[in-house]
Amino acid sequence: MLRQIEIANFLKNVDPFIFSLWIISIFVKISFCLFVFTILFKKLVKINDYRKVAPSMGLVLFGYTIIISANASEME
C-alpha cells in the first residue's frame, strides 16, 4: 500500500521511513513503561537507587508480555 505513494517526484518509497518511525516509537514506549514501572516499584519498596532494580523489572515486563501475547492469540 505504501509503495505506491509518490510525494513530489523525489520521495517514491516511503516504507523504510514509516517502518523506522514505527520501530523508534515502539522503543520509546517500552522504555518509558519500563522507567515508570521501575520508579513505582522503587517507591513501593523504598529503595534509594532505582538502577539496581531496573534489570529485574525488565525481565518481569518481558515475561508479562509473553503471557499477554499468548492470551491475545487465544482470543481470536
C-alpha positions in Angstrom: 0.0 0.0 0.0 2.7 2.5 0.9 4.9 1.5 -2.1 2.5 3.2 -4.5 2.7 6.6 -2.8 4.8 9.2 -4.6 5.5 12.6 -3.0 6.8 15.5 -5.0 8.6 13.1 -7.5 11.6 12.6 -5.3 10.2 10.5 -2.4 8.9 7.4 -4.0 9.5 4.6 -1.5 8.1 5.6 1.9 8.2 2.1 3.5 11.6 2.4 5.2 10.8 5.8 6.6 7.4 4.7 8.1 9.0 1.5 9.4 11.8 3.4 11.1 9.3 5.8 12.8 7.3 2.8 13.9 10.3 1.0 15.4 11.5 4.1 17.2 8.1 4.8 18.6 7.8 1.2 20.0 11.2 1.5 21.6 10.3 4.8 23.2 7.0 3.5 24.5 8.7 0.3 26.0 11.5 2.3 27.6 9.0 4.8 29.1 6.9 2.0 30.5 10.0 0.2 32.0 11.1 3.5 33.6 7.7 4.3 35.1 7.3 0.7 36.4 10.8 0.8 37.9 10.3 4.1 39.7 6.9 3.0 41.1 8.5 -0.2 42.3 11.3 1.7 43.9 8.9 3.9 45.8 6.8 0.9 46.8 9.7 -0.9 48.4 11.6 2.2 49.4 14.9 1.6 47.6 17.2 4.5 47.2 18.7 3.7 43.7 16.3 2.5 41.0 19.1 1.3 38.8 19.6 -1.7 41.0 16.1 -2.9 40.2 15.9 -2.0 36.5 17.3 -5.2 35.0 15.0 -7.4 37.1 12.0 -5.2 36.2 12.9 -5.6 32.5 12.8 -9.4 32.9 9.4 -9.2 34.7 8.0 -7.0 32.0 9.4 -9.3 29.3 7.7 -12.3 31.0 4.5 -10.4 31.3 4.4 -9.6 27.6 4.9 -13.2 26.8 1.9 -14.1 28.9 -0.2 -11.3 27.3 0.8 -12.2 23.7 -0.1 -15.8 24.3 -3.5 -14.8 25.7 -4.2 -12.3 22.8 -3.6 -15.0 20.3 -6.1 -17.3 22.1 -8.8 -14.5 22.0 -9.0 -14.6 18.2 
